[in-house]
């Protein structure tokens, strides 16, 4: 069960990825972002042990690593923010 600071980061991560849903992204990256969005949303909404959260957020980070650019500047900003948030979550969980 993650602490409240990490939970806040998880909610922000999910919100950043959710914001990409209405953006016009290139078809070849849409599935990577959509899957990352689904995993991030599940993690943000669940009360999971730290190791499970780390595994799933690592999966989000891996999925997003397949996205160089989305074809939409606003979506790119959301993906970049999500990558930063995922890295922050993983760093905080690694410190615990």
Residue pairs with C-beta under 8 A, 6 or more apart in sequence:
1 47
1 48
1 49
1 50
2 10
2 48
2 50
2 53
2 93
5 92
6 53
6 89
6 92
6 93
7 44
9 85
9 88
9 89
9 92
10 40
10 43
10 44
10 53
10 57
10 89
11 44
12 85
13 40
13 43
13 44
13 57
13 60
13 82
13 85
13 86
13 89
14 37
14 40
14 41
14 43
14 44
14 45
16 78
16 79
16 81
16 82
16 85
17 33
17 36
17 37
17 40
17 41
17 60
17 78
17 79
17 82
18 37
18 41
19 78
20 33
20 37
20 70
20 75
20 78
20 79
21 34
21 37
23 70
23 72
23 74
23 75
23 78
24 71
24 72
24 75
25 33
25 70
25 71
25 72
25 75
26 69
26 70
26 71
29 66
29 67
29 68
29 69
29 70
29 71
32 63
32 64
32 66
32 67
33 63
33 64
33 67
33 70
33 75
33 79
35 63
36 60
36 63
36 64
36 82
39 56
39 59
39 60
39 63
40 57
40 60
40 82
40 86
42 56
43 53
43 56
43 57
43 60
48 56
50 93
50 96
53 89
53 93
54 89
54 90
54 93
54 94
57 86
57 89
57 90
57 93
58 86
58 90
60 82
60 86
61 83
61 86
61 87
61 90
64 79
64 82
64 83
64 86
65 83
67 79
69 76
70 76
70 79
